[in-house]
Amino acid sequence: MTASSSTHRLDKLHIHSVRSGQAQCEPGRHLRPRTLDKYVLCAVTGGRLALRVNGIDYSVAERELCMLLPGMLAEAQAAGDDPASFTLIAFSADLIVKRHNGRLAESPPNSLFRQTESLAMTRMNEQAVKQLHLLRTLHREGSRLELKYRLHLFLKELLSRQAEWQEPSSVGMEVAVEHMERHYTREWDVASLSALAGLSVNHFIRTFKKRMNMTPMEYIQKLRMTKAKELLFSTLRIKDIANQLGYHDEHYFSRVFKKAEGVAPTMFMRTRNHRIAAMYYGLDDYLLTLGIAPVAALSYAERVSRYYNVPPLKHAMEELVSSSMNYDLLRKAQPDLILSSDRLGRNNELERVAPTAIIPYSNDHEHLLSEIGDILGRREQAHSWTEQYNERRFGLQDKLGSQLGRQTVYFIRISDLFIRVYGAANQTGALLYHDLGLVLPDAFPRQQWAIEIGMEDFSRYNAAHLFIAVDPTVRARQRWRSLVRSEHWMSLEAVREQRVYDASDLLFKTLGPTGRVWAMDYVASQLMRTAR
């Protein structure tokens, strides 16, 4: 894409919102990593800024500017002993394109802004500094339309100086690479790719190999193999995986995969000691239940007021890298596969670290454990756990039923934003009402998985037993203190009979199989204790 074509396409850019700000980094102060959801122009106005983007370090000098793209993981600190001051202009935008069915809004390609995953610095002249100052002034004054218009002009001016951003061959290469990453399942040849880059075939191959340390066809195969590893953590047939990757012959796909990975795809998940990271709560528990220690897992510490250790998991959990979406720590763990949940959706930053398999969320822990066990060649471990769990739960059901009879119970969570009563269609509901045979009161609407209530609504949601989880925040604790002093609270049967129990991490424990065993025993023990 030439500078003139980029500038022409920029005319079709529609800017939605613009925010600006000024900041200063003192020496030794570190701005925490953040995944961007907007385009950000970063202009250093004093000192020198040490910028880390997607794990790569850059030094941005005074009067230099760079553009950061949505999805990039960025962090910063002052370089050297002097403070670094900088201006940030953040904006969101769509590209308005013409289609046969009308005009549509699309996300602008990275190449539109002459930018790649490797940042390029632009030296600001006096005019650019003045324009940047004007943008800041317009933002402070609230002149939104004028601000968008001036930002548009500023971007066009930057693009017109493309030589200061990137070599033309590098820009064309970025277009080709971006196309390959979006459409790696297609049948490609080098001539088509070189045409996309606007280069001769020989020049394209030389430039590509210098930049990527592999040939274009090797890179497409690498993209396919990465996706294959994600798809192999599923119950899909090899034939279906091959088709999704653009291979029409499953046997040819198997040969290519075995040559690349040293093992047939049918045996890949079962025969290797994978370094697996669990990037959703409970998935670490599934792995540990199957005898696999994850190399990284999310930290529970910030999510619960009190964490109860589970003896079978305690030692293994202490060995984990607690990453709580800290991508630096995750990279240091060097996983070769990441498990995440469809509750989070796809995460480009996770996929930059390692192939990422998305696990469908399920309250049916037996089925999910069996499925993961089959994929990882741990069917016997999954079957053994299921047998022991069912023996335990039926025993507790009989014990509770014979000694306590029909018992109603609610699980309630108090957070900064809400007081939430949970029904049956969630992990705590499955434990209380399915596994232990307790009763959800008739007042709860059966079609809801949870409902949010006010303090004055508590009398409508009365039960013989209440399990309460209070989030570890100041606001949540204030809500809790106000609640326990209220008449609404004091009128409840469970409160009068002293049948209110701490459930700090019950919500998270029930997300995994071994934690679920502990939660089941904990709930039963609390109910039996108050019955004495």
C-alpha positions in Angstrom: 0.0 0.0 0.0 1.5 3.4 -1.1 1.5 6.5 1.0 -1.1 8.1 -1.3 -3.4 5.1 -1.2 -3.2 5.1 2.6 -4.0 8.8 2.8 -6.9 8.3 0.4 -8.3 5.4 2.5 -7.8 7.6 5.6 -10.5 9.9 4.1 -12.9 7.1 4.8 -12.0 6.8 8.4 -14.8 7.7 10.9 -13.4 8.7 14.3 -15.9 7.9 17.1 -14.3 9.2 20.2 -11.1 10.9 21.3 -9.5 11.3 24.7 -6.2 12.9 25.5 -4.1 13.2 28.6 -0.6 14.1 29.8 1.4 12.0 32.2 4.8 11.9 33.8 6.9 8.9 34.8 9.3 9.5 37.7 12.5 7.4 37.7 11.8 4.0 39.2 8.0 4.3 38.7 6.6 1.6 36.5 3.3 2.0 34.6 1.6 -1.4 34.8 1.0 -3.5 31.6 -2.3 -2.8 29.9 -3.9 -4.3 26.8 -5.1 -1.4 24.7 -8.7 -1.3 23.3 -8.1 1.9 21.3 -5.6 3.5 19.0 -3.1 5.5 21.0 -0.7 8.2 19.8 2.1 8.5 22.3 4.3 11.6 22.0 7.2 12.2 24.4 7.4 15.9 25.4 10.3 15.6 27.9 13.0 13.1 28.9 13.1 9.6 27.4 10.4 6.9 27.8 11.2 3.2 28.0 8.3 1.6 26.3 7.6 -2.2 26.2 5.1 -3.4 23.7 4.2 -7.0 23.3 7.4 -8.0 25.1 9.6 -5.8 22.9 11.5 -2.9 24.4 11.7 0.6 22.7 13.2 3.9 23.6 11.2 6.9 22.7 13.1 10.2 22.8 11.8 13.7 23.4 9.8 15.0 20.4 9.3 11.5 19.1 5.9 10.0 18.5 4.7 6.4 17.9 1.3 4.8 17.4 0.0 1.9 19.5 -2.7 -0.3 18.1 -5.7 -2.0 19.8 -4.7 -5.4 21.2 -1.2 -4.4 22.0 0.1 -5.0 25.5 2.0 -1.9 26.6 3.8 -0.7 29.7 6.2 2.1 30.3 8.8 3.7 32.7 11.2 6.6 32.6 14.5 5.7 30.9 17.5 6.9 33.0 17.5 9.2 36.0 15.3 11.9 34.7 11.5 11.9 34.6 9.7 11.3 31.2 6.6 13.3 30.3 4.4 12.4 27.4 1.1 13.1 25.8 -1.4 10.4 24.9 -4.2 10.8 22.3 -6.5 7.8 22.4 -9.2 7.3 19.8 -11.6 4.6 18.3 -12.5 4.5 14.7 -14.1 2.6 11.9 -13.3 2.5 8.2 -16.4 3.1 6.0 -16.3 0.8 3.0 -18.6 0.3 0.1 -20.1 -3.1 -0.4 -22.8 -4.4 -2.8 -25.4 -4.2 0.0 -24.4 -0.6 1.0 -21.9 1.1 3.2 -20.4 -0.9 6.1 -18.2 0.0 9.0 -15.1 -2.2 9.4 -12.1 -2.2 11.7 -9.2 -0.4 10.0 -6.3 -2.7 9.1 -3.0 -2.0 10.9 -1.4 -1.2 7.5 -3.7 1.8 7.2 -1.7 3.6 9.8 1.7 2.5 8.3 2.2 0.6 11.5 3.3 -3.0 12.3 3.8 -5.0 15.5 7.3 -3.5 15.5 6.9 0.2 16.5 8.3 2.9 14.3 9.2 6.3 15.7 8.4 9.6 14.0 10.4 12.7 14.8 7.9 15.6 15.3 8.7 18.9 13.7 7.6 22.3 15.1 4.3 22.1 13.2 3.5 18.6 14.6 4.2 19.8 18.2 1.8 22.8 17.6 -0.9 20.4 16.2 -0.5 18.1 19.2 -0.9 21.1 21.6 -4.0 22.1 19.7 -5.6 18.7 20.1 -5.0 18.8 23.8 -6.6 22.3 24.0 -9.7 21.2 22.0 -10.1 18.2 24.2 -10.0 20.3 27.4 -12.5 22.8 25.9 -14.9 20.0 24.9 -14.9 20.9 21.2 -15.6 17.4 20.0 -16.3 17.9 16.3 -13.3 20.2 15.9 -11.2 17.8 17.8 -12.1 14.9 15.5 -11.5 17.0 12.4 -8.1 18.2 13.6 -7.0 14.7 14.6 -8.0 13.5 11.1 -5.7 16.2 9.6 -3.0 15.2 12.0 -3.1 11.6 11.0 -3.0 12.5 7.3 0.0 14.6 7.9 1.8 11.8 9.6 1.0 9.4 6.8 2.2 11.8 4.2 5.7 11.5 5.8 5.7 7.7 5.5 9.4 7.6 4.8 10.0 8.5 8.5 7.8 5.6 9.6 8.8 2.6 7.4 10.4 1.6 4.2 7.9 1.0 1.4 8.9 -2.6 1.1 8.3 -3.0 4.9 4.8 -1.5 4.5 4.0 -3.9 1.7 5.3 -6.8 3.6 3.1 -5.9 6.6 0.0 -6.0 4.2 1.0 -9.5 3.0 1.8 -10.8 6.5 -1.5 -9.5 7.9 -3.4 -11.1 5.0 -1.6 -14.4 5.6 -2.5 -14.3 9.3 -6.2 -13.7 8.5 -6.5 -16.2 5.7 -3.9 -18.9 6.4 -6.5 -21.6 5.5 -6.5 -20.5 1.8 -4.3 -22.0 -0.9 -1.4 -19.6 -1.4 1.5 -19.3 -3.7 4.5 -17.0 -3.5 3.5 -15.1 -6.6 0.2 -14.1 -5.1 1.7 -13.0 -1.8 4.5 -11.0 -3.5 1.8 -9.2 -5.5 0.0 -8.3 -2.3 3.3 -6.8 -1.0 3.9 -4.9 -4.3 7.3 -6.6 -4.7 8.9 -9.0 -7.1 8.9 -12.6 -6.1 12.7 -12.7 -5.4 12.6 -9.5 -3.4 9.6 -10.6 -1.5 11.2 -14.0 -0.5 14.4 -12.3 0.6 12.7 -9.6 2.6 10.3 -12.0 4.2 13.0 -14.5 5.2 15.1 -11.6 6.6 12.2 -10.4 8.7 10.5 -13.7 9.8 13.5 -16.1 9.7 11.5 -18.5 7.5 10.0 -18.6 4.0 6.4 -17.5 3.3 5.2 -21.1 2.9 6.9 -22.1 6.2 5.1 -19.2 7.9 1.7 -20.3 6.6 2.4 -23.8 7.8 3.5 -22.5 11.2 0.1 -20.6 11.5 -1.7 -23.8 10.6 0.2 -25.9 13.1 -0.5 -23.4 15.9 -4.2 -23.5 15.1 -4.0 -27.3 14.9 -2.7 -27.6 18.5 -5.7 -25.5 19.7 -8.2 -27.7 17.8 -6.6 -30.9 19.0 -7.6 -30.0 22.5 -11.2 -30.9 21.5 -13.3 -33.8 20.5 -13.2 -32.9 16.8 -12.2 -35.6 14.4 -8.9 -35.3 12.6 -10.7 -35.0 9.3 -12.7 -32.0 10.6 -9.6 -30.3 12.0 -7.8 -30.8 8.7 -10.7 -29.2 6.8 -10.8 -26.2 9.1 -7.1 -25.7 8.5 -7.4 -25.8 4.7 -6.2 -29.4 4.2 -8.5 -31.4 2.0 -6.7 -34.7 2.7 -6.6 -35.6 6.4 -3.7 -38.1 5.7 -1.6 -35.3 4.2 -2.4 -33.1 7.2 -1.3 -35.9 9.5 2.0 -36.3 7.6 2.7 -32.5 7.7 1.8 -32.3 11.4 4.0 -35.3 12.3 6.9 -33.9 10.4 6.5 -30.5 12.2 5.8 -31.8 15.7 7.4 -35.2 15.8 4.2 -37.0 16.7 0.9 -37.8 14.9 -2.0 -35.5 15.6 -4.0 -38.3 17.1 -1.3 -38.8 19.8 -0.2 -35.2 20.2 -2.2 -34.4 23.4 -1.8 -37.9 24.9 1.9 -38.6 24.6 3.7 -35.4 25.4 4.4 -33.7 28.8 2.8 -30.4 27.9 3.5 -27.2 29.7 -0.2 -26.1 30.1 -1.3 -22.8 31.6 -4.9 -22.5 32.9 -6.2 -19.0 32.2 -9.7 -19.4 33.7 -10.8 -20.2 37.3 -11.3 -23.9 37.8 -9.4 -25.1 34.8 -6.2 -25.5 36.9 -8.3 -27.7 39.2 -9.3 -30.0 36.3 -5.7 -30.4 35.3 -4.6 -31.1 38.9 -7.4 -33.6 39.4 -6.0 -35.5 36.3 -2.5 -35.4 37.7 -1.2 -32.6 35.6 0.4 -29.5 37.3 -0.2 -26.4 35.2 2.7 -24.1 34.8 0.6 -21.0 35.3 -2.9 -20.3 36.7 -5.0 -17.3 37.7 -4.6 -16.1 41.2 -7.6 -16.3 43.5 -6.1 -14.0 46.1 -7.7 -10.8 44.8 -11.2 -12.3 44.3 -12.1 -13.8 47.7 -12.1 -12.5 51.3 -10.7 -15.8 52.6 -9.2 -18.7 50.8 -9.6 -22.2 52.3 -6.7 -24.6 51.4 -7.7 -27.9 49.8 -5.2 -30.5 51.0 -5.0 -32.5 47.7 -4.3 -29.3 45.8 -2.3 -27.3 48.4 1.2 -28.4 47.5 0.6 -28.2 43.8 -1.1 -24.8 44.0 1.9 -23.4 45.9 4.1 -24.4 42.9 2.0 -22.4 40.4 2.9 -19.1 38.8 -0.1 -16.9 39.8 -0.5 -14.9 36.7 -4.0 -13.2 37.0 -3.6 -12.1 33.4 -0.1 -10.7 33.9 1.2 -11.5 30.5 4.9 -11.0 31.5 4.6 -13.7 34.2 2.7 -15.9 31.8 5.5 -15.7 29.2 8.1 -16.5 31.8 6.2 -19.7 32.6 6.8 -20.7 28.9 3.6 -22.7 28.3 3.2 -24.6 25.0 -0.6 -24.6 25.4 -3.0 -22.3 27.2 -6.5 -23.3 28.3 -9.1 -20.5 28.5 -12.9 -20.4 28.7 -15.6 -19.3 26.2 -16.8 -17.0 29.0 -13.7 -14.8 28.2 -13.8 -15.2 24.4 -10.7 -15.2 22.3 -7.8 -13.2 23.6 -5.1 -12.1 21.1 -2.6 -11.5 23.9 -2.9 -15.1 25.1 -2.5 -16.4 21.5 0.7 -14.4 21.2 2.1 -16.4 24.1 1.1 -19.9 23.0 -1.7 -21.8 21.2 -4.9 -21.2 23.2 -7.7 -23.8 23.4 -11.1 -22.4 24.3 -13.0 -24.7 26.7 -16.9 -24.4 26.7 -18.1 -23.5 30.2 -20.2 -26.2 31.8 -21.8 -26.9 35.2 -21.6 -30.6 34.4 -18.1 -31.1 35.9 -18.3 -34.9 35.4 -18.8 -34.6 31.7 -16.1 -31.9 31.3 -13.6 -33.8 33.3 -14.2 -36.9 31.3 -13.8 -35.0 28.0 -10.6 -33.3 29.1 -9.4 -36.7 30.4 -10.0 -38.3 27.0 -8.1 -35.5 25.2 -5.1 -35.7 27.5 -5.0 -39.5 27.7 -6.2 -39.5 31.4 -9.5 -41.3 31.0 -8.8 -43.7 34.0 -8.0 -40.8 36.3 -11.3 -39.0 35.3 -13.3 -42.2 35.7 -11.8 -42.9 39.1 -12.5 -39.4 40.4 -16.2 -39.6 39.1 -16.8 -42.9 40.9 -15.4 -41.5 44.2 -17.3 -38.3 43.9 -20.6 -39.9 43.2 -20.1 -42.3 46.1 -19.4 -39.3 48.4 -22.3 -37.2 47.2 -24.9 -39.9 47.5 -23.6 -40.7 51.0 -23.9 -37.0 52.0 -27.4 -36.8 50.4 -28.6 -39.7 52.5 -27.0 -38.4 55.7 -28.5 -34.9 55.3 -31.9 -36.2 54.3 -32.1 -38.6 57.2 -30.9 -36.2 59.8 -32.2 -32.8 58.6 -35.0 -33.6 56.3 -36.0 -31.0 53.6 -33.7 -28.0 54.0 -34.0 -24.7 51.9 -30.8 -22.8 51.2 -29.5 -19.8 49.3 -26.0 -18.8 48.1 -25.7 -15.0 48.1 -22.8 -12.9 46.9 -22.2 -9.3 48.0 -19.9 -7.2 45.7 -19.2 -3.5 45.0 -21.9 -3.4 42.5 -24.6 -5.8 43.5 -26.2 -8.2 46.0 -26.8 -11.3 44.0 -28.9 -14.4 44.9 -28.0 -17.5 42.9 -30.4 -20.1 41.6 -29.8 -23.6 40.3 -28.4 -23.0 36.9 -24.8 -22.2 37.9 -21.9 -24.0 39.6 -23.0 -23.3 43.2 -26.6 -24.2 42.4 -25.5 -27.5 40.9 -23.6 -28.3 44.1 -26.3 -27.3 46.5 -29.5 -28.5 44.7 -28.2 -31.3 42.5 -25.3 -32.9 44.3 -26.4 -32.4 47.9 -30.2 -32.6 47.3 -30.9 -29.3 49.1 -34.0 -27.2 48.2 -34.2 -23.9 46.3 -37.0 -21.9 47.9 -40.2 -21.5 45.9 -39.8 -17.7 45.8 -36.8 -17.9 43.4 -37.8 -17.6 39.7 -36.8 -21.0 38.2 -35.8 -19.6 34.8 -33.1 -17.3 36.3 -29.5 -18.4 37.0 -29.2 -15.5 39.5 -31.1 -12.3 40.5 -29.9 -9.0 41.9 -31.7 -7.6 44.9 -31.8 -4.6 47.2 -31.4 -4.7 50.9 -35.2 -4.2 51.3 -35.8 -7.4 49.2 -34.2 -9.8 51.6 -37.4 -10.7 53.4 -38.8 -12.1 50.1 -35.8 -14.5 49.7 -36.0 -16.3 53.1 -34.4 -19.7 53.5 -33.5 -22.0 56.4 -29.8 -21.6 55.6 -27.7 -18.8 54.0 -24.2 -19.1 52.6 -22.8 -15.6 52.2 -19.7 -14.6 50.1 -18.5 -11.0 50.5 -16.0 -9.7 47.9 -12.7 -8.4 49.4 -13.3 -4.7 48.6 -14.0 -1.8 50.9 -17.4 -1.1 49.2 -18.5 -4.8 49.5 -17.6 -4.9 53.2 -19.5 -1.6 53.8 -22.6 -3.1 52.1 -22.2 -6.2 54.3 -21.9 -4.1 57.5 -25.0 -2.1 56.6 -27.0 -5.2 55.8 -26.3 -7.1 59.1 -27.5 -4.0 61.0 -30.7 -3.7 59.1 -34.2 -4.9 60.1 -34.5 -6.7 56.8 -31.6 -8.9 57.8 -32.6 -9.5 61.4 -36.0 -10.7 60.3 -34.6 -13.7 58.3 -35.1 -17.2 59.7 -31.5 -18.2 59.1 -30.3 -15.1 61.0 -32.5 -15.7 64.0 -31.5 -19.4 64.1 -27.8 -18.6 63.6 -27.7 -20.6 60.3 -25.6 -18.1 58.3 -22.2 -19.4 57.0 -19.1 -18.0 55.5 -18.9 -18.9 51.8 -15.9 -16.7 50.8 -14.5 -18.8 48.0 -17.4 -21.3 47.4 -18.1 -19.7 44.0 -14.6 -20.4 42.8 -14.1 -23.7 44.5 -17.1 -25.2 42.8 -15.6 -24.4 39.4 -13.2 -27.3 39.6 -13.7 -31.0 40.5 -11.4 -31.4 43.5 -12.4 -28.0 44.9 -16.0 -29.2 44.4 -15.4 -32.2 46.7 -14.1 -29.8 49.4 -17.1 -27.4 48.9 -19.6 -30.3 49.2 -18.0 -31.5 52.5 -17.8 -27.9 53.8 -21.5 -27.2 53.1 -22.6 -30.5 54.6 -20.4 -30.0 57.7 -21.9 -26.5 58.3 -25.5 -27.8 58.0 -24.8 -30.7 60.3 -23.0 -28.5 62.9 -26.0 -26.2 63.3 -28.4 -29.2 63.6 -26.7 -30.5 66.7 
